[in-house]
Amino acid sequence: MRARLSARKPKRPRPNEPCWCGSGVKYKRCHGLQRH
């Protein structure tokens, strides 16, 4: 049997969820505005 590895991309937060940086601001108003 082959072992399954969890090699998924990190889940991108939804626009109305709190930002992952811990600022307490919604993602869409914080890091969601930055385009790479």
Secondary structure, 3 states (H helix, E strand, C coil): CCCCCCCCCCCCCCCCCECCCCCCCEHHHCHHHCCC
